[in-house]
Amino acid sequence: MVSKHMALKWKIAAMVFAIAALNYADRTAIASVFPLLRTELGITDAVIAGIGSLFLWSYAIGSPFAGYIADRFSRTRIVIISLVTWSAVTALTALVHSSSALLATRVLLGVAECAYLPAAIALLAEHHGPETRATAMGFHIAGMNLGLIGGSALAGYLGQQLGWRMDFVVLGGFGFVLAIMALFVLRDAPRELAEVSTETSGLAGVFRLLRVPAYVAVIVSAMLIAVGTWMLLNWLPLYFYDRFHLSLAMSGLSSSSLLQAAAILGAVVGGYISDRFTANFPTRRVLFLALGYFCAAPFLLTFLGNSSLGVLNVSIFSYSFLKGVGSVSECPIICEVAGPRLRSTGLGILNMMNCLAGGIGIAWAGFLKRDYGLGFAFGTIPINVVAAGLVVLAAYFIMRREEHRLPANETVAAFAAGRPSSKPY
């Protein structure tokens, strides 16, 4: 029984790796064909900002509701329904002929995709205990980032060869194929293997979560990081295209591969380290998260000078790797402090706040581009990263102080979750 579950949990991890890759490819591939959209549809910089911001804001609005639903119904079904729905919207994007229609499809895509992450991450947490949880989630994050690379490169290549519409036809079709495969692989955890909890759920549970220092720190720090992340994802291909005169394919591939290859490596390395040294101890995971942010912060300052493409490449890679090493602990922290009945809800709130912040970041970069240029906008990101690290570090010291007040038979995990327990999750 144990060996069968061991095999199943890694098959599920592999499946959600592939779905996560498509999820992020579908949402970000459009950034690689902005120059084509400017030519064919006459979109302006304001519309480019709207493409990213409206997607993120619609995604944000739907995320808490999606998380609430995923805590009450089959997470497997929700993952598959979300996959089919967003693939249909992606294919539909190929039919638009105006900027307003394009913006409408981005709103629909946000609504369709928001159900995926809270359900998928909680599904992983059901099958993976603290000893493998961060590793599995690190591979899931790696899938997301691989999708960003593949989606950007494919969109740039197909856009040059066959036109931008073919990008969305191919991505949408692949989603339907992947959904059929998921029907045979994904499974909710058996009742005897799923964790049992008597914790408060619903709105009362949300209020309890908002009193947990680790949870609040992850939310606030993730928002600060999301501002910079989405500034880079949405605007970096155009920055490379305009400043260094790269082709569409090369600007999309160069920008995405630097960010995402480093993030993939960082997630895998960070997940392994987190499970080996911080499993069952949210306090240690919180400190690990803060250290990752502090180490990553200085590297994007190179955008403030007249740096060469090579220098920027090294800086972007280093920043993304170190940030990835730390941030892989975000979801395990939430899963451990929220408990089984609030995991998807807690993750849905995280998604909502990330996307609201990311949409602001995209719009803010568009504003700075007009007066100061994208290089200056990217150079301000370290301010947010340092602030995120300080927020997380403050939560770490609060948790350490409270840890010393616990009776000898209590655990940090019990304190962090806001409930008495003699053993960690």
C-alpha positions as a Markdown table, in Angstrom:
| # | Residue | x | y | z |
|---|---|---|---|---|
| 1 | Met | 0.0 | 0.0 | 0.0 |
| 2 | Val | 2.8 | 2.4 | 0.9 |
| 3 | Ser | 4.7 | 1.7 | -2.3 |
| 4 | Lys | 1.6 | 2.1 | -4.4 |
| 5 | His | 0.9 | 5.5 | -2.8 |
| 6 | Met | 4.5 | 6.5 | -3.2 |
| 7 | Ala | 4.3 | 5.8 | -7.0 |
| 8 | Leu | 0.9 | 7.5 | -7.2 |
| 9 | Lys | 2.0 | 10.7 | -5.5 |
| 10 | Trp | 4.9 | 11.2 | -7.9 |
| 11 | Lys | 2.7 | 10.4 | -10.9 |
| 12 | Ile | 0.4 | 13.1 | -9.7 |
| 13 | Ala | 3.4 | 15.5 | -9.2 |
| 14 | Ala | 4.5 | 14.8 | -12.8 |
| 15 | Met | 1.0 | 15.4 | -14.2 |
| 16 | Val | 0.5 | 18.7 | -12.4 |
| 17 | Phe | 4.0 | 19.7 | -13.6 |
| 18 | Ala | 2.8 | 19.4 | -17.2 |
| 19 | Ile | -0.5 | 21.2 | -16.5 |
| 20 | Ala | 1.3 | 24.0 | -14.7 |
| 21 | Ala | 3.6 | 24.4 | -17.6 |
| 22 | Leu | 0.7 | 24.9 | -20.0 |
| 23 | Asn | -1.1 | 27.1 | -17.5 |
| 24 | Tyr | 1.8 | 29.6 | -17.5 |
| 25 | Ala | 2.5 | 29.2 | -21.2 |
| 26 | Asp | -1.1 | 30.2 | -22.0 |
| 27 | Arg | -1.1 | 33.2 | -19.8 |
| 28 | Thr | 2.3 | 34.7 | -20.8 |
| 29 | Ala | 2.9 | 33.7 | -24.4 |
| 30 | Ile | 1.1 | 36.8 | -25.6 |
| 31 | Ala | 4.0 | 39.0 | -24.3 |
| 32 | Ser | 6.2 | 37.7 | -27.1 |
| 33 | Val | 4.0 | 38.9 | -29.9 |
| 34 | Phe | 3.2 | 42.4 | -28.7 |
| 35 | Pro | 5.1 | 43.9 | -31.7 |
| 36 | Leu | 2.8 | 41.9 | -34.0 |
| 37 | Leu | -0.3 | 43.0 | -32.1 |
| 38 | Arg | 0.8 | 46.6 | -32.3 |
| 39 | Thr | 1.0 | 46.2 | -36.1 |
| 40 | Glu | -2.1 | 44.2 | -36.8 |
| 41 | Leu | -4.5 | 45.4 | -34.1 |
| 42 | Gly | -3.0 | 48.9 | -33.5 |
| 43 | Ile | -2.7 | 48.3 | -29.8 |
| 44 | Thr | -1.0 | 51.0 | -27.7 |
| 45 | Asp | 1.2 | 50.8 | -24.6 |
| 46 | Ala | -1.9 | 51.4 | -22.5 |
| 47 | Val | -3.6 | 48.3 | -24.1 |
| 48 | Ile | -0.4 | 46.3 | -23.5 |
| 49 | Ala | -0.5 | 47.2 | -19.9 |
| 50 | Gly | -4.2 | 46.3 | -19.8 |
| 51 | Ile | -3.6 | 42.9 | -21.3 |
| 52 | Gly | -1.5 | 41.9 | -18.3 |
| 53 | Ser | -3.4 | 43.9 | -15.7 |
| 54 | Leu | -6.9 | 42.8 | -16.6 |
| 55 | Phe | -5.9 | 39.1 | -16.7 |
| 56 | Leu | -4.3 | 39.4 | -13.3 |
| 57 | Trp | -7.2 | 41.3 | -11.7 |
| 58 | Ser | -9.9 | 38.9 | -13.0 |
| 59 | Tyr | -7.7 | 36.1 | -11.8 |
| 60 | Ala | -7.4 | 37.8 | -8.5 |
| 61 | Ile | -11.1 | 38.3 | -8.0 |
| 62 | Gly | -11.9 | 34.7 | -8.7 |
| 63 | Ser | -9.1 | 33.1 | -6.7 |
| 64 | Pro | -10.6 | 33.2 | -3.1 |
| 65 | Phe | -13.9 | 31.7 | -4.4 |
| 66 | Ala | -11.9 | 29.1 | -6.3 |
| 67 | Gly | -10.0 | 28.2 | -3.2 |
| 68 | Tyr | -13.1 | 28.0 | -1.1 |
| 69 | Ile | -14.7 | 25.6 | -3.6 |
| 70 | Ala | -11.5 | 23.5 | -3.8 |
| 71 | Asp | -11.7 | 22.9 | 0.0 |
| 72 | Arg | -15.2 | 21.5 | -0.4 |
| 73 | Phe | -15.2 | 19.5 | -3.6 |
| 74 | Ser | -12.9 | 17.2 | -5.6 |
| 75 | Arg | -9.7 | 19.0 | -6.3 |
| 76 | Thr | -9.0 | 16.6 | -9.2 |
| 77 | Arg | -12.2 | 17.6 | -10.9 |
| 78 | Ile | -11.6 | 21.2 | -10.4 |
| 79 | Val | -8.1 | 21.0 | -11.9 |
| 80 | Ile | -9.4 | 19.2 | -15.0 |
| 81 | Ile | -12.4 | 21.6 | -15.4 |
| 82 | Ser | -10.2 | 24.6 | -15.1 |
| 83 | Leu | -7.7 | 23.1 | -17.7 |
| 84 | Val | -10.5 | 22.5 | -20.3 |
| 85 | Thr | -12.0 | 25.9 | -19.8 |
| 86 | Trp | -8.8 | 27.9 | -20.1 |
| 87 | Ser | -7.8 | 25.9 | -23.1 |
| 88 | Ala | -11.0 | 26.8 | -24.8 |
| 89 | Val | -10.5 | 30.5 | -24.0 |
| 90 | Thr | -6.9 | 30.3 | -25.3 |
| 91 | Ala | -8.1 | 28.9 | -28.6 |
| 92 | Leu | -10.8 | 31.5 | -28.8 |
| 93 | Thr | -8.2 | 34.3 | -28.6 |
| 94 | Ala | -7.1 | 33.4 | -32.1 |
| 95 | Leu | -10.4 | 34.7 | -33.5 |
| 96 | Val | -10.2 | 38.3 | -32.1 |
| 97 | His | -9.9 | 41.3 | -34.4 |
| 98 | Ser | -9.9 | 44.3 | -32.0 |
| 99 | Ser | -8.1 | 45.4 | -28.9 |
| 100 | Ser | -11.4 | 45.3 | -26.9 |
| 101 | Ala | -12.0 | 41.7 | -27.9 |
| 102 | Leu | -8.5 | 40.8 | -27.0 |
| 103 | Leu | -8.9 | 42.4 | -23.6 |
| 104 | Ala | -12.1 | 40.5 | -23.1 |
| 105 | Thr | -10.4 | 37.2 | -23.7 |
| 106 | Arg | -7.8 | 38.1 | -21.1 |
| 107 | Val | -10.5 | 38.6 | -18.5 |
| 108 | Leu | -12.1 | 35.3 | -19.4 |
| 109 | Leu | -8.7 | 33.6 | -19.2 |
| 110 | Gly | -8.1 | 34.9 | -15.7 |
| 111 | Val | -11.5 | 33.6 | -14.5 |
| 112 | Ala | -10.8 | 30.2 | -16.1 |
| 113 | Glu | -7.3 | 29.8 | -14.8 |
| 114 | Cys | -7.8 | 31.0 | -11.2 |
| 115 | Ala | -9.3 | 27.7 | -10.1 |
| 116 | Tyr | -6.2 | 25.7 | -11.0 |
| 117 | Leu | -3.5 | 26.6 | -8.5 |
| 118 | Pro | -5.4 | 26.4 | -5.2 |
| 119 | Ala | -6.8 | 23.0 | -6.1 |
| 120 | Ala | -3.5 | 21.7 | -7.6 |
| 121 | Ile | -1.2 | 22.7 | -4.8 |
| 122 | Ala | -3.6 | 21.4 | -2.2 |
| 123 | Leu | -3.8 | 18.1 | -4.2 |
| 124 | Leu | -0.1 | 17.9 | -3.9 |
| 125 | Ala | -0.2 | 18.6 | -0.2 |
| 126 | Glu | -2.7 | 15.8 | 0.2 |
| 127 | His | -0.4 | 13.2 | -1.3 |
| 128 | His | 3.0 | 14.6 | 0.0 |
| 129 | Gly | 3.7 | 15.0 | 3.7 |
| 130 | Pro | 6.2 | 17.5 | 5.1 |
| 131 | Glu | 9.2 | 15.3 | 4.2 |
| 132 | Thr | 8.5 | 15.6 | 0.4 |
| 133 | Arg | 6.1 | 18.5 | 0.2 |
| 134 | Ala | 8.5 | 21.3 | -0.7 |
| 135 | Thr | 10.3 | 19.1 | -3.2 |
| 136 | Ala | 7.0 | 18.2 | -5.0 |
| 137 | Met | 5.9 | 21.9 | -5.0 |
| 138 | Gly | 9.4 | 22.9 | -6.2 |
| 139 | Phe | 8.8 | 20.6 | -9.3 |
| 140 | His | 5.4 | 22.2 | -9.7 |
| 141 | Ile | 7.0 | 25.6 | -9.7 |
| 142 | Ala | 9.6 | 24.3 | -12.2 |
| 143 | Gly | 6.7 | 23.3 | -14.5 |
| 144 | Met | 5.3 | 26.8 | -14.3 |
| 145 | Asn | 8.6 | 28.4 | -15.2 |
| 146 | Leu | 9.2 | 25.8 | -18.0 |
| 147 | Gly | 5.9 | 26.8 | -19.4 |
| 148 | Leu | 6.9 | 30.5 | -19.4 |
| 149 | Ile | 10.1 | 29.6 | -21.4 |
| 150 | Gly | 8.3 | 27.3 | -23.9 |
| 151 | Gly | 5.3 | 29.5 | -24.3 |
| 152 | Ser | 7.4 | 32.6 | -25.0 |
| 153 | Ala | 9.7 | 30.8 | -27.4 |
| 154 | Leu | 6.9 | 29.1 | -29.2 |
| 155 | Ala | 4.9 | 32.2 | -29.5 |
| 156 | Gly | 7.8 | 34.2 | -30.8 |
| 157 | Tyr | 8.7 | 31.5 | -33.4 |
| 158 | Leu | 5.2 | 30.8 | -34.6 |
| 159 | Gly | 4.4 | 34.5 | -34.6 |
| 160 | Gln | 7.2 | 35.2 | -37.0 |
| 161 | Gln | 6.5 | 32.1 | -39.2 |
| 162 | Leu | 2.8 | 31.7 | -39.2 |
| 163 | Gly | 1.3 | 34.8 | -37.5 |
| 164 | Trp | 0.4 | 35.3 | -33.9 |
| 165 | Arg | -3.0 | 33.6 | -34.1 |
| 166 | Met | -1.4 | 30.2 | -34.6 |
| 167 | Asp | 0.1 | 30.5 | -31.1 |
| 168 | Phe | -3.2 | 30.3 | -29.4 |
| 169 | Val | -4.6 | 27.5 | -31.7 |
| 170 | Val | -1.6 | 25.3 | -30.8 |
| 171 | Leu | -1.7 | 26.0 | -27.1 |
| 172 | Gly | -5.5 | 25.6 | -26.8 |
| 173 | Gly | -5.3 | 22.2 | -28.6 |
| 174 | Phe | -2.6 | 20.9 | -26.4 |
| 175 | Gly | -4.7 | 21.7 | -23.4 |
| 176 | Phe | -7.5 | 19.5 | -24.5 |
| 177 | Val | -5.0 | 16.6 | -25.0 |
| 178 | Leu | -3.6 | 17.2 | -21.6 |
| 179 | Ala | -7.0 | 17.1 | -20.0 |
| 180 | Ile | -7.7 | 13.7 | -21.4 |
| 181 | Met | -4.4 | 12.4 | -20.0 |
| 182 | Ala | -5.2 | 14.0 | -16.6 |
| 183 | Leu | -8.4 | 12.0 | -16.3 |
| 184 | Phe | -6.4 | 8.8 | -16.1 |
| 185 | Val | -3.7 | 10.1 | -13.7 |
| 186 | Leu | -5.1 | 12.5 | -11.2 |
| 187 | Arg | -6.8 | 11.2 | -8.1 |
| 188 | Asp | -7.9 | 12.8 | -4.8 |
| 189 | Ala | -6.1 | 11.3 | -1.8 |
| 190 | Pro | -7.8 | 8.2 | -0.4 |
| 191 | Arg | -9.7 | 8.9 | 2.7 |
| 192 | Glu | -7.3 | 6.9 | 4.9 |
| 193 | Leu | -4.4 | 8.8 | 3.5 |
| 194 | Ala | -5.8 | 12.3 | 3.4 |
| 195 | Glu | -5.2 | 14.3 | 6.6 |
| 196 | Val | -8.1 | 14.6 | 9.0 |
| 197 | Ser | -8.8 | 18.0 | 10.6 |
| 198 | Thr | -11.3 | 19.5 | 13.0 |
| 199 | Glu | -10.2 | 23.0 | 12.3 |
| 200 | Thr | -12.5 | 25.9 | 11.7 |
| 201 | Ser | -13.3 | 26.4 | 8.0 |
| 202 | Gly | -15.1 | 29.1 | 6.0 |
| 203 | Leu | -15.0 | 32.8 | 6.9 |
| 204 | Ala | -14.1 | 32.0 | 10.5 |
| 205 | Gly | -11.1 | 30.0 | 9.4 |
| 206 | Val | -10.0 | 32.9 | 7.2 |
| 207 | Phe | -10.1 | 35.3 | 10.1 |
| 208 | Arg | -8.0 | 32.8 | 12.1 |
| 209 | Leu | -5.4 | 32.6 | 9.3 |
| 210 | Leu | -5.1 | 36.3 | 9.2 |
| 211 | Arg | -4.0 | 36.2 | 12.8 |
| 212 | Val | -1.1 | 33.8 | 12.0 |
| 213 | Pro | 2.2 | 35.8 | 11.6 |
| 214 | Ala | 3.7 | 33.3 | 9.1 |
| 215 | Tyr | 0.6 | 33.4 | 6.9 |
| 216 | Val | 0.3 | 37.2 | 6.9 |
| 217 | Ala | 4.1 | 37.5 | 6.2 |
| 218 | Val | 3.9 | 35.2 | 3.2 |
| 219 | Ile | 0.9 | 37.1 | 1.8 |
| 220 | Val | 2.5 | 40.6 | 2.2 |
| 221 | Ser | 6.0 | 39.5 | 1.0 |
| 222 | Ala | 4.5 | 37.6 | -2.0 |
| 223 | Met | 2.6 | 40.8 | -3.0 |
| 224 | Leu | 5.8 | 42.8 | -3.0 |
| 225 | Ile | 7.6 | 40.2 | -5.0 |
| 226 | Ala | 4.7 | 39.9 | -7.5 |
| 227 | Val | 5.0 | 43.6 | -8.4 |
| 228 | Gly | 8.5 | 43.0 | -9.8 |
| 229 | Thr | 7.8 | 39.5 | -11.2 |
| 230 | Trp | 5.0 | 40.7 | -13.4 |
| 231 | Met | 6.8 | 43.8 | -14.4 |
| 232 | Leu | 9.6 | 41.6 | -15.8 |
| 233 | Leu | 7.3 | 39.0 | -17.3 |
| 234 | Asn | 5.1 | 41.5 | -19.1 |
| 235 | Trp | 7.7 | 44.0 | -20.2 |
| 236 | Leu | 11.1 | 42.3 | -20.5 |
| 237 | Pro | 10.5 | 40.8 | -24.0 |
| 238 | Leu | 9.6 | 44.3 | -25.3 |
| 239 | Tyr | 12.6 | 45.8 | -23.5 |
| 240 | Phe | 15.0 | 43.4 | -25.2 |
| 241 | Tyr | 13.3 | 43.9 | -28.6 |
| 242 | Asp | 13.4 | 47.7 | -28.4 |
| 243 | Arg | 16.8 | 48.2 | -26.8 |
| 244 | Phe | 18.9 | 45.4 | -28.2 |
| 245 | His | 17.0 | 44.9 | -31.5 |
| 246 | Leu | 16.6 | 41.2 | -31.0 |
| 247 | Ser | 14.1 | 39.2 | -33.1 |
| 248 | Leu | 10.7 | 38.4 | -31.7 |
| 249 | Ala | 11.7 | 34.8 | -31.1 |
| 250 | Met | 15.0 | 35.8 | -29.5 |
| 251 | Ser | 13.6 | 38.5 | -27.3 |
| 252 | Gly | 10.9 | 36.2 | -26.1 |
| 253 | Leu | 13.3 | 33.3 | -25.5 |
| 254 | Ser | 16.1 | 35.4 | -24.0 |
| 255 | Ser | 13.9 | 37.2 | -21.5 |
| 256 | Ser | 11.8 | 34.1 | -20.5 |
| 257 | Ser | 14.7 | 31.6 | -20.4 |
| 258 | Leu | 16.8 | 33.8 | -18.2 |
| 259 | Leu | 14.0 | 34.3 | -15.7 |
| 260 | Gln | 12.5 | 30.9 | -15.8 |
| 261 | Ala | 15.5 | 28.6 | -16.3 |
| 262 | Ala | 17.0 | 30.2 | -13.2 |
| 263 | Ala | 13.6 | 29.9 | -11.4 |
| 264 | Ile | 13.4 | 26.2 | -12.3 |
| 265 | Leu | 16.8 | 25.5 | -10.9 |
| 266 | Gly | 16.1 | 27.6 | -7.8 |
| 267 | Ala | 12.8 | 25.9 | -7.2 |
| 268 | Val | 14.3 | 22.4 | -7.4 |
| 269 | Val | 17.3 | 23.2 | -5.3 |
| 270 | Gly | 15.2 | 25.3 | -2.8 |
| 271 | Gly | 12.6 | 22.5 | -2.5 |
| 272 | Tyr | 15.2 | 19.9 | -1.7 |
| 273 | Ile | 17.0 | 22.1 | 0.9 |
| 274 | Ser | 13.7 | 23.2 | 2.5 |
| 275 | Asp | 12.5 | 19.6 | 3.0 |
| 276 | Arg | 15.9 | 18.4 | 4.3 |
| 277 | Phe | 16.4 | 21.2 | 6.9 |
| 278 | Thr | 13.0 | 22.9 | 7.6 |
| 279 | Ala | 10.3 | 20.2 | 7.2 |
| 280 | Asn | 7.9 | 20.2 | 10.2 |
| 281 | Phe | 9.3 | 23.5 | 11.3 |
| 282 | Pro | 7.5 | 26.5 | 9.8 |
| 283 | Thr | 9.8 | 28.8 | 11.7 |
| 284 | Arg | 12.8 | 27.5 | 9.7 |
| 285 | Arg | 10.9 | 27.7 | 6.4 |
| 286 | Val | 10.1 | 31.3 | 7.1 |
| 287 | Leu | 13.7 | 32.2 | 7.8 |
| 288 | Phe | 14.8 | 30.3 | 4.7 |
| 289 | Leu | 12.3 | 32.4 | 2.7 |
| 290 | Ala | 13.7 | 35.7 | 4.0 |
| 291 | Leu | 17.3 | 34.7 | 3.3 |
| 292 | Gly | 16.4 | 34.0 | -0.3 |
| 293 | Tyr | 14.9 | 37.4 | -0.8 |
| 294 | Phe | 17.8 | 39.2 | 0.8 |
| 295 | Cys | 20.3 | 37.4 | -1.4 |
| 296 | Ala | 18.4 | 38.1 | -4.6 |
| 297 | Ala | 17.7 | 41.8 | -4.1 |
| 298 | Pro | 20.9 | 43.5 | -5.3 |
| 299 | Phe | 21.2 | 41.9 | -8.7 |
| 300 | Leu | 18.6 | 43.9 | -10.6 |
| 301 | Leu | 20.3 | 47.2 | -9.7 |
| 302 | Thr | 22.3 | 46.7 | -13.0 |
| 303 | Phe | 19.3 | 48.0 | -14.9 |
| 304 | Leu | 19.9 | 51.4 | -13.5 |
| 305 | Gly | 23.2 | 51.7 | -15.5 |
| 306 | Asn | 23.9 | 51.4 | -19.2 |
| 307 | Ser | 24.7 | 47.7 | -18.8 |
| 308 | Ser | 25.4 | 45.4 | -21.7 |
| 309 | Leu | 23.1 | 42.5 | -22.6 |
| 310 | Gly | 25.6 | 40.0 | -21.1 |
| 311 | Val | 25.7 | 41.8 | -17.7 |
| 312 | Leu | 21.9 | 42.0 | -17.7 |
| 313 | Asn | 21.6 | 38.3 | -18.5 |
| 314 | Val | 23.8 | 37.3 | -15.6 |
| 315 | Ser | 22.0 | 39.7 | -13.2 |
| 316 | Ile | 18.5 | 38.4 | -14.2 |
| 317 | Phe | 19.6 | 34.8 | -13.9 |
| 318 | Ser | 21.1 | 35.3 | -10.5 |
| 319 | Tyr | 18.1 | 37.2 | -9.2 |
| 320 | Ser | 15.6 | 34.7 | -10.4 |
| 321 | Phe | 17.6 | 31.7 | -9.1 |
| 322 | Leu | 18.1 | 33.1 | -5.6 |
| 323 | Lys | 14.5 | 34.3 | -5.4 |
| 324 | Gly | 13.3 | 30.9 | -6.5 |
| 325 | Val | 15.4 | 29.1 | -3.8 |
| 326 | Gly | 13.6 | 31.1 | -1.1 |
| 327 | Ser | 10.1 | 31.4 | -2.5 |
| 328 | Val | 9.6 | 27.7 | -3.0 |
| 329 | Ser | 8.8 | 27.6 | 0.7 |
| 330 | Glu | 5.8 | 29.9 | 0.4 |
| 331 | Cys | 3.2 | 27.2 | -0.4 |
| 332 | Pro | 4.6 | 24.6 | 2.1 |
| 333 | Ile | 4.4 | 27.3 | 4.8 |
| 334 | Ile | 0.7 | 28.0 | 3.9 |
| 335 | Cys | -0.2 | 24.3 | 3.7 |
| 336 | Glu | 1.4 | 23.7 | 7.1 |
| 337 | Val | -0.1 | 26.6 | 9.0 |
| 338 | Ala | -3.5 | 26.5 | 7.3 |
| 339 | Gly | -4.2 | 22.8 | 7.7 |
| 340 | Pro | -6.1 | 20.5 | 5.3 |
| 341 | Arg | -9.5 | 22.2 | 5.5 |
| 342 | Leu | -8.1 | 25.7 | 4.7 |
| 343 | Arg | -5.3 | 25.0 | 2.3 |
| 344 | Ser | -7.0 | 25.9 | -0.9 |
| 345 | Thr | -8.7 | 28.9 | 0.7 |
| 346 | Gly | -5.4 | 30.1 | 2.0 |
| 347 | Leu | -3.7 | 29.6 | -1.4 |
| 348 | Gly | -6.6 | 31.3 | -3.2 |
| 349 | Ile | -6.1 | 34.4 | -1.0 |
| 350 | Leu | -2.4 | 34.3 | -1.8 |
| 351 | Asn | -3.2 | 34.1 | -5.6 |
| 352 | Met | -5.7 | 37.0 | -5.3 |
| 353 | Met | -3.2 | 39.3 | -3.5 |
| 354 | Asn | -0.4 | 38.3 | -5.8 |
| 355 | Cys | -2.4 | 39.1 | -8.9 |
| 356 | Leu | -3.7 | 42.3 | -7.6 |
| 357 | Ala | -0.2 | 43.4 | -6.8 |
| 358 | Gly | 1.1 | 42.0 | -10.2 |
| 359 | Gly | -1.5 | 44.0 | -12.1 |
| 360 | Ile | -0.4 | 47.1 | -10.3 |
| 361 | Gly | 3.2 | 46.3 | -11.1 |
| 362 | Ile | 2.5 | 46.0 | -14.8 |
| 363 | Ala | 0.6 | 49.2 | -14.9 |
| 364 | Trp | 3.3 | 51.0 | -12.8 |
| 365 | Ala | 6.0 | 49.8 | -15.2 |
| 366 | Gly | 3.9 | 51.2 | -18.1 |
| 367 | Phe | 3.7 | 54.5 | -16.4 |
| 368 | Leu | 7.5 | 54.6 | -15.6 |
| 369 | Lys | 8.3 | 53.6 | -19.2 |
| 370 | Arg | 6.7 | 56.7 | -20.5 |
| 371 | Asp | 8.9 | 59.1 | -18.5 |
| 372 | Tyr | 11.9 | 57.1 | -17.3 |
| 373 | Gly | 12.2 | 54.0 | -19.4 |
| 374 | Leu | 11.8 | 50.3 | -18.6 |
| 375 | Gly | 15.4 | 50.0 | -17.4 |
| 376 | Phe | 14.6 | 52.4 | -14.5 |
| 377 | Ala | 11.4 | 50.5 | -13.7 |
| 378 | Phe | 13.2 | 47.2 | -13.5 |
| 379 | Gly | 15.9 | 48.9 | -11.4 |
| 380 | Thr | 13.4 | 49.8 | -8.7 |
| 381 | Ile | 12.4 | 46.1 | -8.1 |
| 382 | Pro | 15.1 | 45.5 | -5.4 |
| 383 | Ile | 13.3 | 48.0 | -3.1 |
| 384 | Asn | 10.3 | 45.7 | -3.1 |
| 385 | Val | 12.5 | 42.6 | -2.6 |
| 386 | Val | 14.3 | 44.0 | 0.4 |
| 387 | Ala | 10.9 | 45.1 | 1.9 |
| 388 | Ala | 9.6 | 41.5 | 1.4 |
| 389 | Gly | 12.6 | 40.1 | 3.2 |
| 390 | Leu | 12.1 | 42.4 | 6.1 |
| 391 | Val | 8.4 | 41.5 | 6.5 |
| 392 | Val | 9.2 | 37.8 | 6.5 |
| 393 | Leu | 12.1 | 38.3 | 8.9 |
| 394 | Ala | 9.8 | 40.1 | 11.3 |
| 395 | Ala | 7.4 | 37.2 | 11.3 |
| 396 | Tyr | 10.3 | 34.8 | 12.0 |
| 397 | Phe | 11.3 | 36.8 | 15.1 |
| 398 | Ile | 7.6 | 36.9 | 16.3 |
| 399 | Met | 7.4 | 33.1 | 15.8 |
| 400 | Arg | 10.6 | 32.5 | 17.7 |
| 401 | Arg | 9.5 | 34.6 | 20.6 |
| 402 | Glu | 6.2 | 32.7 | 20.8 |
| 403 | Glu | 7.9 | 29.4 | 20.4 |
| 404 | His | 9.8 | 29.9 | 23.6 |
| 405 | Arg | 6.4 | 30.5 | 25.4 |
| 406 | Leu | 5.0 | 27.1 | 24.3 |
| 407 | Pro | 4.9 | 24.2 | 26.7 |
| 408 | Ala | 7.6 | 21.6 | 26.1 |
| 409 | Asn | 5.1 | 19.2 | 24.3 |
| 410 | Glu | 4.0 | 21.9 | 21.8 |
| 411 | Thr | 5.5 | 22.5 | 18.4 |
| 412 | Val | 6.1 | 25.6 | 16.3 |
| 413 | Ala | 3.7 | 24.1 | 13.7 |
| 414 | Ala | 1.0 | 24.0 | 16.3 |
| 415 | Phe | 1.5 | 27.6 | 17.3 |
| 416 | Ala | 1.7 | 28.7 | 13.6 |
| 417 | Ala | -1.6 | 27.0 | 12.8 |
| 418 | Gly | -3.3 | 28.6 | 15.8 |
| 419 | Arg | -4.4 | 25.3 | 17.4 |
| 420 | Pro | -3.1 | 23.0 | 20.2 |
| 421 | Ser | -1.3 | 19.9 | 19.0 |
| 422 | Ser | 1.5 | 17.7 | 20.2 |
| 423 | Lys | 2.8 | 16.9 | 16.7 |
| 424 | Pro | 3.5 | 18.8 | 13.5 |
| 425 | Tyr | 1.4 | 18.4 | 10.4 |
